[in-house]
Amino acid sequence: MAATGACVFHGAVFSALRRDRTWSNGSCKSGSIAIHNARRFAVSTTSTDQVVSSSSETTATSSVSDLFGNGRFEKTYEHAATEIVGVGAEKESPSKSGWEDTEVRRSLKDYFEQSVELIGSDSGPPRWFSPLECGSRMDNSPLLLFLPGIDGVGLGLIKHHEKLGKIFDVWCLHIPVRDRTPFTELVKLVEKTVKNEHQYSPKKPIYLAGESLGACLALCVAARNPHIDIVLILSNPATCFSKSPLQPVISLLEFMPESLQVSLPYILNLLKGDASRLPLADVGVILQLIVGELSQDLAALSSHLSVLADILPVETLNWKFKMLKHASADSNSCLHAVKAQTLILCSGRDQLLPSIEEGGRLHQFLPKCEIRRFSNNGHFLFLEDGLDLAATIRGAGFYRRSQYVDYVSDFIPPSAAEVRNIFENFSFITFATSPVLLSTLEDGEIVRGLAGIPEEGPVLLVGYHMLLGLELAPMVGQFFKERNIILRGMAHPMLFMKMKEGSLPDLATYDSFRMMGAVPVTAKNFYKLLSSKAHVLLYPGGMREALHRKGEEYRLFWPEESEFIRMAARFGAKIVPFGVVGEDDIGEVVFDYEDQMKIPVLKKRIEELTNEAVRLRADVHGEVANQDVHFPGILPKLPGRFYYYFGKPFETEGRKEELRDRENAHKLYLQVKGEVENCLAYLTSKRENDPYRQLWPRLAYQAKHGFTSEVPTFKF
């Protein structure tokens, strides 16, 4: 399959084509399309609007009828040796457990090989193309426009095409090597495309993903169109180009003869050196830095140096750096006008720009801005390992298909590979605590594992919230591993937003929670989850239980009134009570909320932290209303073991009318609460008989039977 088999169009016909992507004599509906033995690009020129093919075996013609009226752009293909597979395939949404792990991750070698095709017969103005592997998207997917960096090829997202193409309508801007369109004209080209798309779909967001130079382009377009719902994804923005280490030698390019391009093999030999030690008069220093940023795959580079020279000949490099100066100045001058939601991706080892510092500066200027830092990556972040762009956007909570994010309908279930990556970060907790999960079958039998959890939703799991929520990672991971169930947790809003900047943990800390389906705890989200037949995880005790005081282990702090019974009954949800113990075997609270409030400095800090977070249950009385944010002092212990017990489900199917009565609902509420307390008591008693409760016996058992073996527990 040709990875860059694509449709390429000038901006004038871009929006019209998107409105009807049905091609006659090939009838290609935006679906799963693979092309073998030929790599094609359908190109529309500004003068004739004819579609031509870069393959000698394929010819194409186009007709434009009422371009901005019915919005139809039809193309016909006559095929010789080209085979099209999957013609007319319908778009499919990800499965319940996420995407199948069938994506083929492209490499730097693919980038160079496919760049040859794009620049092989490169002429004409800048134009858009849509990679064929991006054609299998979900219904109502938002538009994502990729704005390239200094290379201008438009293949900077090649490693991410397949995954992005499942949730976005991806189009990439290609700027021919010899093109000399000024930066201001590029802004107008992108702006026209954005306006046309907004006119066609005014309630959908438009994503502008730009790297370096492209990030400046995106900022300028957003500043000129504050009334349009634009989401910016900016990788190492060149707004700090004036601070680049390249500045002292850029002026040398104006006097560099074309013949010096042949020094690239020599530049490759310099990769082992430090670019900062090279003399300023070295004519290869700039390209050496650029190549150095891509040096993770030297085998690919060594065989494609000629392509790099074709992409960035000296005169083009000189032009691009001049453009960067204008782009940096223009984008900085309009930062005050940018109202768009912005996600900045910063590399910690960027040799071309001080990206980490620039990300912090832009964060201060842009009103709706978040940052994600990649400490081990260089300038060309999209082409490097260590970044999954689709997962990063989703984890940051930036993926939406309408004006406002809907944490239920906009949620994309993670793939098995994404789940593995997430829980690698929590593997130590799982290993150290060797969790035991018990559940109850319909006949009342207690079994090890989750066989007693109902498979079909809606299911509401209600239980005790352990200190700092330490029980979450092992439990959520085991539900996915054993039952292929994603628990949709009702989480505190502080995981999704801050009232103001301060000392609370960065929102990036909670990206994995959002990836696994956590939603802000609101009645509206609770309603949507149950109506979608999800498995919902709810902690009525909330933060008060998770940040309990000394001696309050395994004590429930639930509201006096039932908050979830009638909603569960409305959808016939099964309510599964559960308890979890083990926190007292890994640590002891020695400096709690009461102690800290007696110290003026710490009291002030608690008040500041609380003011940064969204306050819940402000109208509720009692202990559960105390939602002050603080971090208790904990004395760690040699890890013991976590125990989970899921009781027999309470059925609410057919009890909707009965449970509308507040008294009846309250009775069931007290029954559920009592069952959670029984689960806690059962585990607290039974764990005393577990010979492997402590760490050393478990390690000895696993040393003998293998560290992936299941460690036995008490009899139940």
C-alpha positions as CSV (number, residue, x, y, z in Angstrom):
1,M,0.0,0.0,0.0
2,A,1.3,3.4,-0.9
3,A,1.3,5.4,2.2
4,T,1.1,8.8,0.5
5,G,-1.5,7.8,-2.1
6,A,-3.4,11.1,-1.8
7,C,-5.7,13.7,-3.2
8,V,-4.1,17.1,-3.7
9,F,-6.0,20.3,-4.2
10,H,-5.5,24.0,-4.3
11,G,-7.3,25.9,-1.6
12,A,-10.0,27.1,-4.1
13,V,-11.6,23.7,-4.4
14,F,-10.7,22.3,-0.9
15,S,-14.0,22.9,0.8
16,A,-16.1,21.9,-2.1
17,L,-14.3,18.6,-2.4
18,R,-14.7,17.8,1.3
19,R,-18.5,18.2,1.0
20,D,-18.8,15.4,-1.5
21,R,-15.9,12.9,-1.6
22,T,-17.6,10.6,-4.1
23,W,-15.6,9.8,-7.2
24,S,-17.2,8.4,-10.3
25,N,-15.5,5.5,-12.1
26,G,-13.9,4.5,-8.8
27,S,-16.6,5.7,-6.4
28,C,-14.3,6.3,-3.5
29,K,-16.2,7.1,-0.4
30,S,-14.1,8.2,2.5
31,G,-13.4,4.8,3.8
32,S,-10.6,2.2,3.9
33,I,-8.7,2.5,0.7
34,A,-5.5,0.9,-0.3
35,I,-3.7,1.4,-3.6
36,H,-1.1,-1.1,-4.8
37,N,1.7,-0.7,-7.3
38,A,1.1,3.0,-7.8
39,R,1.4,6.1,-5.8
40,R,-1.0,8.7,-7.0
41,F,-1.6,12.4,-6.3
42,A,-4.6,14.1,-7.8
43,V,-3.5,17.7,-8.3
44,S,-5.7,20.7,-9.0
45,T,-4.0,23.7,-10.6
46,T,-5.1,27.3,-10.2
47,S,-5.4,28.0,-13.8
48,T,-7.4,25.0,-15.2
49,D,-8.6,23.2,-12.1
50,Q,-7.7,20.0,-13.8
51,V,-6.7,16.9,-11.9
52,V,-3.6,15.2,-13.1
53,S,-1.8,12.2,-11.8
54,S,1.8,11.7,-10.9
55,S,1.6,8.1,-12.0
56,S,2.2,7.4,-15.6
57,E,-0.3,4.5,-15.3
58,T,-3.1,6.7,-14.1
59,T,-4.9,9.5,-15.7
60,A,-7.6,11.7,-14.2
61,T,-9.9,14.5,-15.1
62,S,-12.1,16.7,-13.0
63,S,-15.2,18.8,-13.4
64,V,-16.2,21.6,-11.2
65,S,-19.9,22.4,-11.1
66,D,-21.2,25.3,-9.0
67,L,-18.0,25.2,-6.8
68,F,-19.5,27.1,-3.9
69,G,-23.1,26.2,-4.6
70,N,-23.8,22.5,-4.4
71,G,-20.1,22.0,-3.3
72,R,-19.5,19.1,-5.7
73,F,-16.0,18.2,-7.0
74,E,-16.1,15.1,-9.1
75,K,-13.1,13.2,-10.3
76,T,-12.9,10.3,-12.7
77,Y,-10.0,7.8,-12.9
78,E,-9.0,5.5,-15.6
79,H,-6.9,2.7,-14.2
80,A,-4.4,0.5,-16.0
81,A,-2.3,-1.6,-13.5
82,T,-3.6,0.2,-10.4
83,E,-5.7,-1.9,-8.0
84,I,-8.1,-0.3,-5.6
85,V,-9.1,-2.3,-2.6
86,G,-12.0,-1.4,-0.2
87,V,-13.8,0.9,-2.6
88,G,-17.0,2.3,-1.1
89,A,-16.1,0.9,2.4
90,E,-18.3,2.4,5.1
91,K,-16.7,4.3,7.9
92,E,-16.5,2.4,11.2
93,S,-16.3,3.6,14.7
94,P,-13.8,2.2,17.1
95,S,-14.9,-0.9,19.0
96,K,-15.8,-0.9,22.7
97,S,-12.3,-1.8,23.6
98,G,-10.7,0.7,21.3
99,W,-8.9,0.4,18.0
100,E,-7.4,-2.8,16.8
101,D,-3.6,-2.6,17.0
102,T,-3.2,-2.9,13.3
103,E,-1.7,0.5,12.6
104,V,1.6,0.4,10.6
105,R,3.8,3.0,12.2
106,R,5.8,4.7,9.5
107,S,9.4,5.6,9.9
108,L,11.8,8.3,8.9
109,K,12.7,6.2,5.8
110,D,9.0,6.4,4.7
111,Y,9.1,10.2,5.1
112,F,12.1,10.5,2.7
113,E,10.8,7.9,0.2
114,Q,7.4,9.6,0.0
115,S,8.9,13.1,-0.1
116,V,10.5,12.0,-3.4
117,E,7.1,11.6,-4.9
118,L,5.8,14.9,-3.8
119,I,8.8,16.9,-4.9
120,G,9.6,14.8,-8.0
121,S,7.4,16.9,-10.3
122,D,7.0,19.8,-7.9
123,S,5.6,22.9,-9.5
124,G,2.7,25.2,-9.0
125,P,1.4,27.0,-5.9
126,P,0.9,25.6,-2.3
127,R,-1.9,23.1,-2.1
128,W,-3.7,20.6,0.1
129,F,-3.5,16.8,0.0
130,S,-5.2,14.1,2.1
131,P,-3.2,10.9,2.6
132,L,-5.2,7.8,1.7
133,E,-4.4,6.1,5.1
134,C,-6.4,8.9,6.7
135,G,-9.5,8.0,4.9
136,S,-11.2,5.6,7.4
137,R,-12.5,8.1,9.8
138,M,-15.6,8.1,12.1
139,D,-18.8,10.0,11.3
140,N,-18.8,13.7,12.1
141,S,-15.0,13.8,12.5
142,P,-13.6,17.3,12.8
143,L,-11.2,18.8,10.2
144,L,-7.5,18.8,11.0
145,L,-5.2,20.9,8.7
146,F,-1.5,20.2,9.0
147,L,0.8,23.1,8.4
148,P,4.4,22.0,7.8
149,G,7.6,23.3,9.2
150,I,10.7,24.4,7.3
151,D,10.6,21.4,5.0
152,G,7.2,22.4,3.5
153,V,6.6,18.9,2.2
154,G,3.5,18.3,4.3
155,L,4.5,14.7,5.4
156,G,5.5,15.7,8.9
157,L,2.6,13.7,10.4
158,I,3.4,10.5,8.4
159,K,3.9,8.5,11.6
160,H,0.5,9.5,12.8
161,H,-1.6,9.4,9.6
162,E,-3.5,6.2,10.4
163,K,-4.5,7.0,14.0
164,L,-5.3,10.6,13.3
165,G,-7.2,9.5,10.2
166,K,-9.6,7.5,12.4
167,I,-10.8,10.5,14.4
168,F,-10.0,13.5,12.1
169,D,-10.5,14.5,8.5
170,V,-6.8,15.1,7.8
171,W,-5.5,17.5,5.1
172,C,-1.9,18.6,4.8
173,L,-0.5,21.7,3.2
174,H,2.3,21.1,0.6
175,I,4.6,24.0,-0.3
176,P,6.7,23.1,-3.4
177,V,10.5,23.4,-3.0
178,R,10.8,26.3,-5.5
179,D,7.7,28.1,-4.4
180,R,8.3,31.6,-3.0
181,T,4.8,32.5,-1.7
182,P,5.3,35.1,1.0
183,F,4.2,34.2,4.6
184,T,1.3,36.7,4.5
185,E,-0.1,34.9,1.4
186,L,0.2,31.5,3.1
187,V,-1.8,33.0,6.0
188,K,-4.5,34.1,3.5
189,L,-4.6,30.7,1.8
190,V,-5.1,28.8,5.1
191,E,-7.5,31.4,6.3
192,K,-9.7,31.0,3.2
193,T,-9.8,27.3,3.8
194,V,-10.7,27.8,7.4
195,K,-13.5,30.3,6.6
196,N,-15.0,28.0,3.9
197,E,-15.0,25.1,6.2
198,H,-16.6,27.2,9.0
199,Q,-19.3,28.3,6.6
200,Y,-20.0,24.7,5.8
201,S,-19.9,23.4,9.4
202,P,-20.2,26.3,11.7
203,K,-20.7,24.2,14.8
204,K,-17.6,22.0,14.4
205,P,-14.1,22.9,15.5
206,I,-11.3,23.2,13.0
207,Y,-7.9,21.9,14.1
208,L,-4.7,23.6,13.0
209,A,-1.7,21.4,13.7
210,G,1.5,23.2,12.9
211,E,5.2,22.6,13.6
212,S,7.8,25.3,13.8
213,L,7.0,27.7,10.9
214,G,3.6,26.1,10.6
215,A,2.9,26.9,14.2
216,C,3.4,30.6,13.5
217,L,1.1,30.3,10.5
218,A,-1.6,28.7,12.7
219,L,-1.3,31.4,15.3
220,C,-1.7,34.2,12.7
221,V,-4.8,32.5,11.2
222,A,-6.3,32.1,14.7
223,A,-5.6,35.7,15.6
224,R,-7.4,36.9,12.4
225,N,-10.4,34.8,13.1
226,P,-11.3,34.9,16.8
227,H,-15.0,34.2,16.0
228,I,-14.2,30.8,14.5
229,D,-13.9,27.8,16.7
230,I,-10.2,26.9,16.1
231,V,-8.1,24.4,18.1
232,L,-4.4,24.9,17.8
233,I,-1.9,22.0,18.2
234,L,1.6,23.6,18.1
235,S,4.8,21.7,18.0
236,N,7.9,23.7,19.0
237,P,6.6,27.1,17.7
238,A,9.1,29.2,15.8
239,T,7.8,32.3,17.6
240,C,11.2,32.3,19.4
241,F,13.2,32.2,16.2
242,S,15.2,35.3,17.2
243,K,16.7,33.3,20.0
244,S,17.7,30.3,17.8
245,P,21.4,29.2,17.9
246,L,21.2,29.4,14.1
247,Q,21.1,33.2,14.1
248,P,24.9,33.8,13.9
249,V,25.3,31.7,10.8
250,I,22.1,32.3,8.9
251,S,23.5,35.4,7.1
252,L,26.2,33.1,5.6
253,L,23.5,31.4,3.5
254,E,23.2,34.5,1.3
255,F,26.7,34.0,0.1
256,M,26.8,30.2,0.0
257,P,27.3,28.9,-3.6
258,E,24.9,26.2,-4.8
259,S,27.9,23.8,-5.3
260,L,28.4,23.5,-1.6
261,Q,25.3,21.3,-1.2
262,V,27.5,18.3,-1.9
263,S,28.9,18.7,1.6
264,L,26.0,16.8,3.1
265,P,27.9,13.5,3.3
266,Y,30.6,15.4,5.2
267,I,27.8,16.8,7.5
268,L,26.6,13.3,8.3
269,N,30.1,12.4,9.5
270,L,29.9,15.4,11.9
271,L,26.8,14.0,13.6
272,K,28.9,12.5,16.4
273,G,30.2,15.9,17.2
274,D,28.6,18.8,19.1
275,A,27.3,21.4,16.7
276,S,27.9,24.2,19.2
277,R,31.6,23.6,18.9
278,L,31.7,24.1,15.2
279,P,33.2,27.3,13.9
280,L,30.7,29.8,12.7
281,A,32.3,29.9,9.3
282,D,31.5,26.2,8.7
283,V,29.1,26.4,5.8
284,G,27.4,23.1,6.8
285,V,26.5,24.0,10.4
286,I,22.8,24.7,9.7
287,L,22.1,21.6,7.8
288,Q,24.2,19.7,10.2
289,L,21.9,20.8,13.0
290,I,18.9,19.9,11.0
291,V,20.3,16.5,10.2
292,G,21.3,16.1,13.8
293,E,17.7,16.6,14.9
294,L,16.8,13.6,12.7
295,S,19.8,11.5,13.6
296,Q,17.8,8.8,15.4
297,D,17.7,6.8,12.3
298,L,21.1,7.2,10.7
299,A,20.6,4.3,8.3
300,A,17.6,6.0,6.8
301,L,19.5,9.3,6.6
302,S,22.6,8.0,5.0
303,S,20.6,6.6,2.1
304,H,18.4,9.6,1.7
305,L,20.7,12.5,2.0
306,S,20.1,13.5,-1.6
307,V,16.4,13.8,-0.8
308,L,17.2,16.2,2.1
309,A,19.3,18.2,-0.3
310,D,16.4,18.3,-2.7
311,I,14.0,19.4,0.0
312,L,16.2,22.1,1.3
313,P,18.6,23.4,-1.3
314,V,20.6,26.4,-0.2
315,E,18.4,29.0,-2.0
316,T,15.3,27.4,-0.5
317,L,16.9,27.2,3.0
318,N,17.8,30.9,2.7
319,W,14.2,31.7,1.7
320,K,12.7,29.7,4.5
321,F,14.9,31.4,7.1
322,K,13.9,34.8,5.8
323,M,10.2,33.6,6.0
324,L,10.8,32.4,9.6
325,K,11.9,35.9,10.6
326,H,8.7,37.4,9.2
327,A,6.6,34.6,10.6
328,S,8.0,34.9,14.1
329,A,7.6,38.7,14.1
330,D,4.0,38.5,12.7
331,S,2.8,35.8,15.1
332,N,4.3,37.5,18.1
333,S,2.6,40.8,17.2
334,C,-0.8,39.1,17.2
335,L,-0.6,36.9,20.2
336,H,-3.0,39.2,22.1
337,A,-5.7,38.5,19.6
338,V,-5.5,34.6,19.8
339,K,-8.6,33.3,21.6
340,A,-8.3,29.7,20.3
341,Q,-7.9,26.7,22.6
342,T,-4.2,25.8,22.3
343,L,-2.1,22.8,23.0
344,I,1.7,23.4,22.9
345,L,4.1,20.5,22.5
346,C,7.6,21.3,23.6
347,S,10.8,19.3,23.1
348,G,13.4,19.3,25.8
349,R,16.3,18.5,23.4
350,D,15.4,20.9,20.6
351,Q,18.8,22.1,19.1
352,L,17.2,24.6,16.8
353,L,14.9,26.5,19.2
354,P,14.6,27.1,23.0
355,S,11.2,25.4,22.9
356,I,10.7,24.6,26.6
357,E,11.2,28.3,27.5
358,E,9.1,29.4,24.6
359,G,6.2,27.2,25.7
360,G,6.2,28.8,29.1
361,R,6.2,32.2,27.5
362,L,3.3,31.5,25.2
363,H,1.4,29.9,28.1
364,Q,1.3,33.3,29.8
365,F,0.0,35.1,26.7
366,L,-2.6,32.7,25.4
367,P,-5.8,32.5,27.5
368,K,-6.8,28.8,26.8
369,C,-3.4,27.2,26.6
370,E,-1.9,23.9,27.9
371,I,1.6,22.5,27.6
372,R,2.9,19.0,27.1
373,R,6.6,18.5,27.5
374,F,8.7,15.8,25.8
375,S,12.0,15.9,27.6
376,N,13.9,13.4,25.4
377,N,12.8,14.6,21.9
378,G,14.2,17.1,19.5
379,H,12.9,19.7,17.1
380,F,11.2,17.4,14.6
381,L,8.8,16.0,17.3
382,F,6.2,14.6,14.9
383,L,8.8,12.5,13.1
384,E,10.4,11.1,16.3
385,D,9.6,8.2,18.6
386,G,8.0,8.9,21.9
387,L,5.0,10.8,20.7
388,D,1.5,9.4,19.8
389,L,-0.2,12.6,18.6
390,A,-3.7,11.2,18.5
391,A,-3.3,9.9,22.1
392,T,-1.8,13.1,23.3
393,I,-4.7,15.2,21.9
394,R,-7.3,12.8,23.5
395,G,-5.4,12.6,26.8
396,A,-5.2,16.4,27.1
397,G,-8.9,16.6,26.7
398,F,-8.6,18.5,23.4
399,Y,-10.6,16.1,21.2
400,R,-14.2,17.2,20.5
401,R,-16.6,17.1,17.6
402,S,-18.8,20.1,18.5
403,Q,-18.5,23.5,20.1
404,Y,-17.9,22.1,23.5
405,V,-16.2,18.9,24.6
406,D,-18.6,16.1,25.5
407,Y,-16.7,13.7,27.8
408,V,-19.1,10.9,27.0
409,S,-19.8,11.1,23.3
410,D,-16.4,12.4,22.3
411,F,-14.6,9.7,24.2
412,I,-12.5,7.3,22.0
413,P,-11.8,4.0,23.8
414,P,-8.1,3.3,24.1
415,S,-6.6,0.5,22.1
416,A,-4.9,-2.4,23.9
417,A,-1.5,-0.9,23.1
418,E,-2.5,2.4,24.5
419,V,-3.7,0.7,27.7
420,R,-0.4,-1.1,28.1
421,N,1.5,2.1,27.7
422,I,-0.7,3.8,30.3
423,F,-0.4,1.1,32.9
424,E,3.4,0.7,32.5
425,N,3.6,3.8,34.6
426,F,1.6,2.1,37.3
427,S,3.2,-1.3,37.1
428,F,5.2,-0.8,40.3
429,I,2.0,-0.3,42.3
430,T,0.5,-3.5,40.9
431,F,3.7,-5.5,41.5
432,A,4.2,-4.2,45.0
433,T,0.7,-4.7,46.2
434,S,-0.2,-7.9,44.3
435,P,-3.9,-7.1,44.3
436,V,-6.5,-9.8,45.0
437,L,-9.9,-9.2,43.3
438,L,-13.0,-11.1,44.4
439,S,-16.5,-10.9,43.0
440,T,-19.9,-12.5,43.7
441,L,-21.8,-14.7,41.3
442,E,-25.6,-14.6,40.9
443,D,-25.9,-17.6,43.2
444,G,-23.9,-15.8,45.9
445,E,-20.7,-17.7,45.4
446,I,-17.5,-15.7,45.9
447,V,-14.8,-16.3,43.3
448,R,-11.4,-14.8,42.6
449,G,-11.5,-12.6,39.6
450,L,-14.2,-10.4,38.0
451,A,-16.6,-13.1,36.7
452,G,-19.3,-11.7,39.0
453,I,-19.3,-8.3,37.3
454,P,-22.3,-8.0,34.8
455,E,-21.0,-7.8,31.3
456,E,-23.9,-5.8,29.8
457,G,-24.4,-2.2,31.0
458,P,-25.5,0.0,32.4
459,V,-23.6,-1.0,35.6
460,L,-22.9,1.3,38.5
461,L,-19.9,0.3,40.8
462,V,-20.1,2.1,44.1
463,G,-17.5,1.8,46.8
464,Y,-14.9,3.1,49.2
465,H,-12.2,5.5,48.0
466,M,-8.8,4.5,49.4
467,L,-6.3,7.1,50.6
468,L,-5.1,9.2,47.6
469,G,-7.1,6.9,45.3
470,L,-4.3,4.3,45.2
471,E,-6.7,1.5,44.4
472,L,-7.6,2.9,41.0
473,A,-4.8,1.8,38.8
474,P,-4.7,-1.9,39.7
475,M,-8.5,-2.1,39.6
476,V,-9.1,-0.2,36.3
477,G,-6.2,-2.1,34.7
478,Q,-7.6,-5.5,35.8
479,F,-11.1,-4.7,34.5
480,F,-9.7,-4.1,31.1
481,K,-7.3,-7.0,31.1
482,E,-9.7,-9.6,32.4
483,R,-13.1,-8.5,31.1
484,N,-12.3,-5.9,28.4
485,I,-14.3,-3.4,30.3
486,I,-13.5,0.3,30.5
487,L,-14.6,1.8,33.8
488,R,-15.9,5.3,33.2
489,G,-14.9,7.0,36.5
490,M,-16.8,10.0,37.8
491,A,-13.8,12.2,38.8
492,H,-13.3,15.5,40.6
493,P,-13.3,18.4,38.1
494,M,-9.8,19.4,39.2
495,L,-8.6,16.7,36.9
496,F,-10.0,18.6,34.0
497,M,-9.7,22.3,34.8
498,K,-8.3,24.8,37.2
499,M,-10.0,27.9,38.4
500,K,-6.7,29.7,38.2
501,E,-3.0,28.9,38.0
502,G,-1.2,28.0,41.2
503,S,0.4,25.1,43.0
504,L,-2.0,22.3,42.0
505,P,-0.5,19.5,39.9
506,D,-0.3,20.2,36.2
507,L,-3.3,18.9,34.2
508,A,-0.9,16.8,32.2
509,T,-0.6,14.6,35.4
510,Y,-4.1,13.4,34.7
511,D,-3.9,12.6,31.0
512,S,-4.0,8.9,31.6
513,F,-7.2,9.3,33.6
514,R,-8.9,11.0,30.7
515,M,-7.5,8.5,28.2
516,M,-9.2,5.7,30.3
517,G,-12.5,7.5,30.2
518,A,-12.8,9.6,33.4
519,V,-15.4,12.3,33.2
520,P,-16.1,15.3,35.5
521,V,-18.6,14.3,38.1
522,T,-21.9,16.1,37.1
523,A,-25.5,15.0,37.0
524,K,-25.5,15.5,33.2
525,N,-22.4,13.3,32.6
526,F,-23.8,10.7,35.0
527,Y,-27.1,10.6,33.0
528,K,-25.2,10.3,29.7
529,L,-23.0,7.5,30.9
530,L,-25.9,5.4,32.1
531,S,-27.9,6.1,29.0
532,S,-24.9,4.8,26.9
533,K,-24.9,1.5,29.0
534,A,-21.4,2.1,30.4
535,H,-19.8,0.6,33.4
536,V,-19.6,3.7,35.7
537,L,-17.3,4.0,38.7
538,L,-18.7,6.3,41.5
539,Y,-17.2,7.2,44.9
540,P,-20.0,8.9,47.0
541,G,-17.3,9.8,49.6
542,G,-15.3,11.6,47.0
543,M,-12.3,13.7,48.1
544,R,-13.3,13.5,51.8
545,E,-12.6,9.7,51.8
546,A,-9.5,9.9,49.6
547,L,-8.0,12.6,51.9
548,H,-9.2,11.2,55.2
549,R,-7.7,12.0,58.6
550,K,-5.7,9.9,61.0
551,G,-7.5,6.8,62.2
552,E,-10.3,7.1,59.6
553,E,-9.2,4.2,57.4
554,Y,-12.2,2.3,55.9
555,R,-14.8,4.8,57.2
556,L,-17.4,5.9,54.7
557,F,-18.2,9.6,54.3
558,W,-21.3,9.5,52.2
559,P,-23.9,12.2,51.9
560,E,-27.0,11.7,54.0
561,E,-29.3,11.9,51.0
562,S,-29.2,9.3,48.1
563,E,-27.5,10.9,45.1
564,F,-27.5,8.1,42.6
565,I,-30.3,5.6,43.3
566,R,-33.1,7.2,41.3
567,M,-30.8,7.9,38.3
568,A,-29.7,4.3,38.3
569,A,-33.3,3.1,38.4
570,R,-34.2,5.3,35.5
571,F,-32.0,3.2,33.3
572,G,-32.4,-0.1,35.1
573,A,-28.7,-0.1,36.1
574,K,-27.2,-2.9,38.2
575,I,-25.5,-1.4,41.3
576,V,-22.4,-3.3,42.4
577,P,-21.1,-2.4,45.9
578,F,-17.5,-3.0,46.6
579,G,-14.8,-2.5,49.2
580,V,-11.1,-2.2,49.1
581,V,-8.5,-2.5,51.9
582,G,-4.8,-2.4,52.1
583,E,-3.9,1.3,52.5
584,D,-2.9,0.8,56.1
585,D,-0.3,-1.8,54.9
586,I,1.5,0.6,52.7
587,G,1.4,3.8,54.7
588,E,0.1,5.7,57.8
589,V,-1.3,9.2,57.9
590,V,0.8,11.0,60.5
591,F,0.2,14.7,59.5
592,D,-3.4,15.2,58.5
593,Y,-5.8,18.1,57.6
594,E,-6.4,19.0,61.3
595,D,-2.7,19.2,62.0
596,Q,-2.0,21.4,59.0
597,M,-4.9,23.8,59.7
598,K,-3.3,24.6,63.1
599,I,-0.2,26.0,61.3
600,P,-0.9,29.5,59.7
601,V,1.4,29.0,56.8
602,L,0.0,25.6,55.9
603,K,-3.6,26.8,56.5
604,K,-3.0,29.6,54.0
605,R,-1.6,27.1,51.5
606,I,-4.7,24.8,51.9
607,E,-6.9,27.8,51.2
608,E,-5.0,28.7,48.1
609,L,-5.1,25.1,46.7
610,T,-8.8,24.9,47.4
611,N,-9.5,28.2,45.6
612,E,-7.6,26.8,42.5
613,A,-10.0,23.8,42.3
614,V,-13.6,23.6,41.4
615,R,-15.5,23.3,44.7
616,L,-18.1,20.5,44.9
617,R,-21.0,20.0,47.3
618,A,-21.0,23.6,48.5
619,D,-24.6,23.3,49.5
620,V,-24.2,20.0,51.4
621,H,-23.8,19.8,55.1
622,G,-21.7,17.5,57.3
623,E,-18.3,15.9,56.9
624,V,-18.7,15.1,53.2
625,A,-18.9,18.8,52.5
626,N,-15.4,19.4,53.6
627,Q,-13.6,19.3,50.2
628,D,-10.6,21.3,51.1
629,V,-7.6,20.4,49.0
630,H,-4.5,19.3,50.9
631,F,-1.8,16.7,50.9
632,P,-1.6,14.6,54.0
633,G,1.8,13.6,55.4
634,I,2.2,9.8,55.1
635,L,4.8,7.5,56.7
636,P,5.4,4.7,54.1
637,K,5.6,1.1,55.1
638,L,6.9,-2.0,53.4
639,P,4.1,-2.7,50.9
640,G,1.4,-5.1,52.0
641,R,-1.4,-6.2,49.7
642,F,-4.6,-4.7,48.2
643,Y,-7.8,-6.6,48.5
644,Y,-11.0,-5.9,46.5
645,Y,-14.4,-7.4,47.0
646,F,-17.3,-6.8,44.7
647,G,-20.6,-7.8,46.3
648,K,-23.7,-9.2,44.6
649,P,-25.3,-6.6,42.3
650,F,-28.5,-4.8,43.3
651,E,-31.1,-4.9,40.5
652,T,-33.0,-1.7,39.6
653,E,-34.6,-3.0,36.4
654,G,-38.4,-2.7,36.6
655,R,-38.2,-0.6,39.8
656,K,-38.2,2.9,38.2
657,E,-41.7,3.8,39.5
658,E,-41.0,2.3,43.0
659,L,-37.7,4.2,43.4
660,R,-39.1,7.5,42.3
661,D,-40.4,7.7,45.9
662,R,-37.7,9.3,48.0
663,E,-38.2,7.0,50.9
664,N,-37.9,3.9,48.9
665,A,-34.8,5.3,47.1
666,H,-33.3,6.1,50.5
667,K,-33.9,2.6,51.8
668,L,-32.0,1.1,48.8
669,Y,-29.3,3.7,49.3
670,L,-28.7,2.6,52.9
671,Q,-28.7,-1.0,51.7
672,V,-26.0,-0.3,49.2
673,K,-24.0,1.6,51.8
674,G,-24.4,-1.2,54.3
675,E,-23.2,-3.7,51.7
676,V,-20.0,-1.6,51.0
677,E,-19.3,-1.6,54.8
678,N,-19.8,-5.4,54.8
679,C,-17.3,-5.8,52.0
680,L,-14.8,-3.8,53.9
681,A,-15.4,-5.8,57.1
682,Y,-15.1,-9.1,55.1
683,L,-11.8,-8.2,53.6
684,T,-10.4,-6.7,56.9
685,S,-11.1,-10.0,58.6
686,K,-10.1,-12.4,55.9
687,R,-6.7,-10.8,55.1
688,E,-5.5,-11.9,58.5
689,N,-5.5,-15.4,57.1
690,D,-3.5,-14.6,54.0
691,P,0.0,-16.1,54.3
692,Y,1.1,-13.8,51.5
693,R,-0.1,-10.5,52.9
694,Q,3.4,-9.3,53.4
695,L,5.9,-8.5,50.6
696,W,8.6,-11.0,51.4
697,P,6.5,-14.2,51.2
698,R,5.1,-13.0,47.9
699,L,8.6,-12.4,46.5
700,A,9.7,-15.8,47.6
701,Y,6.7,-17.4,46.0
702,Q,7.2,-15.6,42.7
703,A,10.9,-16.3,42.8
704,K,10.0,-20.0,42.8
705,H,7.0,-20.0,40.5
706,G,7.8,-17.0,38.2
707,F,7.2,-13.3,38.7
708,T,4.2,-13.4,36.4
709,S,2.5,-16.1,38.4
710,E,-0.6,-15.4,40.5
711,V,0.1,-15.4,44.2
712,P,-2.4,-17.4,46.3
713,T,-4.4,-15.7,49.0
714,F,-6.9,-16.7,51.8
715,K,-9.7,-19.2,51.3
716,F,-13.0,-17.7,50.6
